[in-house]
């Protein structure tokens, strides 16, 4: 059925649930796994009254986000390896999360994307956007969404 599954995570508790479910599915199918995380850049748009950070502070924050993402990917890869799965990981730095996830799935020749949805409603989804919805809307690869 599925031979290569991309599991997208954001390091959250719900993202970890997607990792565990994706690993279980891959294990039952003896599929390969590509675990992916996208780290956004620190927003540099300034609004009136906003706090302006120095470039070195922005670099420090982005470095912390990157380090945390690498640690969460390493943990996810260890969990997949403990199930005797062939696993690789991809870490992107991009403001275009959904596009990066779809591009990774295509480039890695995955035939399923597993990811979580935080289930934001109405105004919060409008303000924050929904990366899951964007992946569902634009991907030609099947997507399994967990909540």
BALOBA-1460 file (C-alpha; in Angstrom, 3 decimals):
// residues 147
<rec num="1" residu="x" x="0.000" y="0.000" z="0.000"/>
<rec num="2" residu="x" x="2.178" y="2.887" z="1.260"/>
<rec num="3" residu="x" x="5.920" y="2.421" z="0.858"/>
<rec num="4" residu="x" x="7.252" y="5.770" z="2.057"/>
<rec num="5" residu="x" x="5.465" y="7.931" z="4.611"/>
<rec num="6" residu="x" x="6.335" y="11.502" z="5.485"/>
<rec num="7" residu="x" x="5.483" y="12.412" z="9.064"/>
<rec num="8" residu="x" x="5.301" y="16.151" z="9.735"/>
<rec num="9" residu="x" x="5.756" y="17.386" z="13.277"/>
<rec num="10" residu="x" x="5.923" y="20.730" z="15.016"/>
<rec num="11" residu="x" x="7.317" y="19.362" z="18.271"/>
<rec num="12" residu="x" x="4.028" y="19.822" z="20.131"/>
<rec num="13" residu="x" x="2.199" y="17.122" z="22.077"/>
<rec num="14" residu="x" x="-0.222" y="16.740" z="19.184"/>
<rec num="15" residu="x" x="2.690" y="16.633" z="16.743"/>
<rec num="16" residu="x" x="4.185" y="13.806" z="18.818"/>
<rec num="17" residu="x" x="0.876" y="11.963" z="18.502"/>
<rec num="18" residu="x" x="1.182" y="12.246" z="14.718"/>
<rec num="19" residu="x" x="4.735" y="10.902" z="14.915"/>
<rec num="20" residu="x" x="3.664" y="7.907" z="17.007"/>
<rec num="21" residu="x" x="0.669" y="7.142" z="14.789"/>
<rec num="22" residu="x" x="2.728" y="7.536" z="11.615"/>
<rec num="23" residu="x" x="5.395" y="5.219" z="12.999"/>
<rec num="24" residu="x" x="2.801" y="2.594" z="13.942"/>
<rec num="25" residu="x" x="1.286" y="2.791" z="10.464"/>
<rec num="26" residu="x" x="4.694" y="2.575" z="8.794"/>
<rec num="27" residu="x" x="5.628" y="-0.361" z="11.001"/>
<rec num="28" residu="x" x="2.469" y="-2.265" z="10.077"/>
<rec num="29" residu="x" x="3.167" y="-1.626" z="6.369"/>
<rec num="30" residu="x" x="6.957" y="-2.040" z="6.566"/>
<rec num="31" residu="x" x="7.223" y="1.414" z="4.991"/>
<rec num="32" residu="x" x="10.128" y="3.856" z="5.061"/>
<rec num="33" residu="x" x="9.686" y="7.054" z="7.077"/>
<rec num="34" residu="x" x="10.726" y="10.652" z="6.449"/>
<rec num="35" residu="x" x="10.176" y="12.813" z="9.522"/>
<rec num="36" residu="x" x="9.942" y="16.492" z="8.672"/>
<rec num="37" residu="x" x="9.912" y="19.703" z="10.643"/>
<rec num="38" residu="x" x="9.713" y="23.256" z="9.316"/>
<rec num="39" residu="x" x="11.064" y="26.079" z="11.452"/>
<rec num="40" residu="x" x="9.824" y="29.549" z="10.509"/>
<rec num="41" residu="x" x="12.043" y="32.576" z="10.466"/>
<rec num="42" residu="x" x="11.539" y="35.109" z="13.222"/>
<rec num="43" residu="x" x="9.035" y="37.733" z="12.015"/>
<rec num="44" residu="x" x="10.777" y="40.986" z="11.179"/>
<rec num="45" residu="x" x="7.713" y="43.003" z="10.180"/>
<rec num="46" residu="x" x="7.370" y="45.905" z="12.542"/>
<rec num="47" residu="x" x="4.067" y="47.330" z="13.641"/>
<rec num="48" residu="x" x="3.577" y="50.595" z="15.436"/>
<rec num="49" residu="x" x="4.168" y="49.983" z="19.117"/>
<rec num="50" residu="x" x="5.921" y="46.670" z="18.527"/>
<rec num="51" residu="x" x="9.168" y="45.837" z="20.228"/>
<rec num="52" residu="x" x="12.076" y="45.975" z="17.796"/>
<rec num="53" residu="x" x="14.690" y="43.315" z="18.437"/>
<rec num="54" residu="x" x="18.341" y="43.645" z="17.597"/>
<rec num="55" residu="x" x="19.668" y="41.361" z="14.822"/>
<rec num="56" residu="x" x="21.738" y="39.355" z="17.315"/>
<rec num="57" residu="x" x="18.597" y="38.726" z="19.423"/>
<rec num="58" residu="x" x="16.719" y="37.508" z="16.340"/>
<rec num="59" residu="x" x="19.653" y="35.234" z="15.452"/>
<rec num="60" residu="x" x="19.668" y="33.843" z="19.016"/>
<rec num="61" residu="x" x="15.912" y="33.134" z="18.922"/>
<rec num="62" residu="x" x="16.147" y="31.467" z="15.502"/>
<rec num="63" residu="x" x="19.086" y="29.389" z="16.738"/>
<rec num="64" residu="x" x="17.054" y="28.238" z="19.755"/>
<rec num="65" residu="x" x="14.129" y="27.271" z="17.489"/>
<rec num="66" residu="x" x="16.516" y="25.364" z="15.198"/>
<rec num="67" residu="x" x="18.196" y="23.520" z="18.085"/>
<rec num="68" residu="x" x="14.833" y="22.533" z="19.581"/>
<rec num="69" residu="x" x="13.647" y="21.317" z="16.177"/>
<rec num="70" residu="x" x="16.775" y="19.190" z="15.728"/>
<rec num="71" residu="x" x="16.240" y="17.625" z="19.161"/>
<rec num="72" residu="x" x="12.589" y="16.811" z="18.426"/>
<rec num="73" residu="x" x="13.552" y="15.278" z="15.069"/>
<rec num="74" residu="x" x="16.246" y="13.177" z="16.749"/>
<rec num="75" residu="x" x="13.713" y="11.899" z="19.312"/>
<rec num="76" residu="x" x="11.240" y="11.042" z="16.540"/>
<rec num="77" residu="x" x="13.937" y="9.246" z="14.530"/>
<rec num="78" residu="x" x="14.920" y="7.220" z="17.607"/>
<rec num="79" residu="x" x="11.290" y="6.147" z="18.077"/>
<rec num="80" residu="x" x="11.076" y="5.097" z="14.425"/>
<rec num="81" residu="x" x="14.394" y="3.243" z="14.601"/>
<rec num="82" residu="x" x="13.179" y="1.381" z="17.708"/>
<rec num="83" residu="x" x="10.487" y="-0.108" z="15.437"/>
<rec num="84" residu="x" x="13.221" y="-1.263" z="13.013"/>
<rec num="85" residu="x" x="12.074" y="1.247" z="10.375"/>
<rec num="86" residu="x" x="14.300" y="2.884" z="7.795"/>
<rec num="87" residu="x" x="14.069" y="6.541" z="8.758"/>
<rec num="88" residu="x" x="15.462" y="9.868" z="7.629"/>
<rec num="89" residu="x" x="14.713" y="13.407" z="8.720"/>
<rec num="90" residu="x" x="14.437" y="16.781" z="7.036"/>
<rec num="91" residu="x" x="14.626" y="20.167" z="8.748"/>
<rec num="92" residu="x" x="13.587" y="23.224" z="6.756"/>
<rec num="93" residu="x" x="13.903" y="26.864" z="7.686"/>
<rec num="94" residu="x" x="11.071" y="28.580" z="5.878"/>
<rec num="95" residu="x" x="8.108" y="30.878" z="6.369"/>
<rec num="96" residu="x" x="6.146" y="28.721" z="3.935"/>
<rec num="97" residu="x" x="5.421" y="25.686" z="6.072"/>
<rec num="98" residu="x" x="2.802" y="23.954" z="3.926"/>
<rec num="99" residu="x" x="4.764" y="24.486" z="0.724"/>
<rec num="100" residu="x" x="7.919" y="23.116" z="2.375"/>
<rec num="101" residu="x" x="6.078" y="20.030" z="3.610"/>
<rec num="102" residu="x" x="4.598" y="19.327" z="0.179"/>
<rec num="103" residu="x" x="7.972" y="19.885" z="-1.504"/>
<rec num="104" residu="x" x="9.645" y="17.482" z="0.930"/>
<rec num="105" residu="x" x="7.029" y="14.814" z="0.299"/>
<rec num="106" residu="x" x="7.454" y="15.176" z="-3.468"/>
<rec num="107" residu="x" x="11.249" y="15.269" z="-3.386"/>
<rec num="108" residu="x" x="11.378" y="12.256" z="-1.073"/>
<rec num="109" residu="x" x="8.822" y="10.422" z="-3.237"/>
<rec num="110" residu="x" x="6.498" y="9.825" z="-0.319"/>
<rec num="111" residu="x" x="3.092" y="8.362" z="-1.021"/>
<rec num="112" residu="x" x="1.430" y="9.529" z="2.224"/>
<rec num="113" residu="x" x="1.738" y="12.572" z="4.477"/>
<rec num="114" residu="x" x="0.852" y="12.156" z="8.161"/>
<rec num="115" residu="x" x="0.344" y="15.313" z="10.201"/>
<rec num="116" residu="x" x="-1.676" y="16.754" z="13.054"/>
<rec num="117" residu="x" x="-4.243" y="19.512" z="13.080"/>
<rec num="118" residu="x" x="-4.592" y="21.695" z="16.137"/>
<rec num="119" residu="x" x="-8.210" y="22.356" z="15.231"/>
<rec num="120" residu="x" x="-8.175" y="26.144" z="15.514"/>
<rec num="121" residu="x" x="-11.554" y="27.622" z="14.821"/>
<rec num="122" residu="x" x="-12.816" y="30.709" z="12.980"/>
<rec num="123" residu="x" x="-10.907" y="33.881" z="13.931"/>
<rec num="124" residu="x" x="-7.875" y="32.090" z="15.376"/>
<rec num="125" residu="x" x="-7.512" y="30.031" z="12.175"/>
<rec num="126" residu="x" x="-7.918" y="33.185" z="10.099"/>
<rec num="127" residu="x" x="-5.216" y="34.990" z="12.085"/>
<rec num="128" residu="x" x="-2.800" y="32.078" z="12.494"/>
<rec num="129" residu="x" x="-3.578" y="30.276" z="9.275"/>
<rec num="130" residu="x" x="-3.826" y="26.546" z="9.015"/>
<rec num="131" residu="x" x="-0.818" y="24.764" z="7.618"/>
<rec num="132" residu="x" x="-2.757" y="21.494" z="7.671"/>
<rec num="133" residu="x" x="-5.542" y="23.030" z="5.592"/>
<rec num="134" residu="x" x="-2.980" y="24.388" z="3.126"/>
<rec num="135" residu="x" x="-1.351" y="20.969" z="2.786"/>
<rec num="136" residu="x" x="-4.762" y="19.324" z="2.312"/>
<rec num="137" residu="x" x="-5.737" y="21.902" z="-0.294"/>
<rec num="138" residu="x" x="-2.545" y="21.869" z="-2.345"/>
<rec num="139" residu="x" x="-1.074" y="18.377" z="-1.995"/>
<rec num="140" residu="x" x="-1.598" y="15.752" z="-4.657"/>
<rec num="141" residu="x" x="-0.253" y="13.187" z="-2.180"/>
<rec num="142" residu="x" x="-2.803" y="11.673" z="0.236"/>
<rec num="143" residu="x" x="-2.794" y="13.269" z="3.706"/>
<rec num="144" residu="x" x="-3.734" y="11.580" z="6.986"/>
<rec num="145" residu="x" x="-4.739" y="14.245" z="9.528"/>
<rec num="146" residu="x" x="-4.793" y="13.476" z="13.243"/>
<rec num="147" residu="x" x="-6.490" y="15.440" z="16.014"/>
